[in-house]
Each structure stands twice: as structure tokens, then as C-alpha cells.
Amino acid sequence: MNNTFNMNRFGLLLKRQWLEFGKIYLISLVVLLGIVIGFYSYNIPSPFKNNNFDYDGNLDMRFRYPLFLILGFVFISIVASSYFNILGQKSRAILELMTPASVFEKFLAGVVYTALISLFSYLLIFYLTDLAFVKYLNGHLNAFNHPGIKKVESIPQEVFRDEGFGKYWGYFFALPFLITSIFLLGSIYFNRFHYIKTALSVMVFVGLASYLVVRFSVWLMENKVRYHHNFRNDDKDQILLAILLITSLITVIIWAITYIRLKEKEV
């Protein structure tokens, strides 16, 4: 039997982890659903409210996008930050580390739950909630008594109808995996207050990196003659491609560090 990875053993590990992690995860999904429904119920256009329409004369559903991004970041980061937190408790950590599975299988199970299942669950819950409210609005358009009112589109319909987003969204594909990888590493690296310490570490790192980039740019451009250059689509594609490659590379590196850290815990 392969000591590094065995499909049957990995399947049993996923089932075993679900018994521990699944309860908290299901509760978090219920809380997530309640938050999304609450925000939609409060912000959705209503015949009894004023300012129901945006600048284009359509029903104003712009609140969905900041809600989707902010709530998505909070949800997937909290799930990732709580996965390995049991290793910070010595009495329970010993039992966890004695689980008959390889380090790679335990690491891979963490990636599956935090990077794949959590992201898919969030997208599914948000989409179904959005679709339900959109169906409700479209079924009651006459109540707004507004001439030429258009039907509301769900988020996927509205987003992918935008040619710009439809072309460039793939460049940010690795971003949610980068977020989960950072907080997954924090869950195994810190013994207590995993989420807070990881968030503070990220803020310090981003702030320091931004400062160094700005200072380097100022030093590089100092005493240089300004040259006018038209920003072409090719330049934009190259920048976005660089973002995709950098975020993907950093994600893989952080996953590798997480695996090494988990291996050190086993020892």
C-alpha cells in the first residue's frame, strides 16, 4: 500500500474529517444563508420604498456586488482558518496527529474542504438566494408602476453579459485559493486566535509590500523624463496575466509551506 496517498484511505479520511469539521461547517452555512437573506430583504427594491432605480432606470440591485465580495472573503477565510485549529489544543492534537493517514492525505483533505467545498458552497448559496429574489421581483414588476421597467437579471446573467468581465474574470481565478491558502496556513501556524493573527499578519505584509513598491517606483522614476505612452489592450492583458501567474505561484508556495508545517507537527 502506498504510504503517501491511497484513494480508499483518503476517502475514509474525508468521511472522518466531516464528522469533526462538518458540524461546524453546516452551522456556518446556515448562518451564511441567514446573512444573505437578511441583506437581500433589507436592500431589495420595494414598491413601498423610494430610490428603487439606478442611473439607467433599472431596479437598483448594485448592493449585491460588495455583499458578494466582502461576505465571500469573510466566509472562505473563516472556514480555512478553523480547519487545523484543533492542532493548537495539545490534548486533541495528539489524537488528530495519530489518525491513520499520511501527512499528504491530511493536507489534501484540508485543501479539499477549505479551497473547493467552501468556495463551491458559498457560490451555490449566494446564487440560489439571488435567483430566488430575482424571480420574486420579476413576478411583481407591475407593482412598481414604472413605464418601461426591465426584468432583473441574476448575478451570473448580468456579469457575463458584460464583455469586459467575461473576458478578464479568468485572470483572477486563483485569488480565492490564495485567500484560503493563507488562512489555512494560519490555522496550523498559530496555536490561538488563528483568524485574528493571520489577518493582522496579512495586513502588515500587504502594507509593507505596498510601501516598498511605492518607494521603489519613486526611486526608479526619479529624475527621469516623462514619456507619453498609450495604454493598449495588450498591456492590460500582460498585467492581468502577471497577476494570474503571481497569485497562482504564491498559492502553491503557501500550500507547500502548509504541508511542511503539518509534517513538522507530525514529528
Secondary structure as UniProt FT lines:
FT   HELIX           7..43
FT   TURN            47..48
FT   TURN            55..56
FT   TURN            62..63
FT   HELIX           64..81
FT   TURN            82..83
FT   HELIX           85..88
FT   HELIX           90..97
FT   HELIX           103..111
FT   HELIX           112..117
FT   HELIX           118..138
FT   TURN            139..140
FT   HELIX           141..144
FT   TURN            147..148
FT   HELIX           155..161
FT   HELIX           163..168
FT   HELIX           169..172
FT   TURN            173..174
FT   HELIX           175..189
FT   HELIX           194..221
FT   TURN            222..223
FT   HELIX           233..266
//
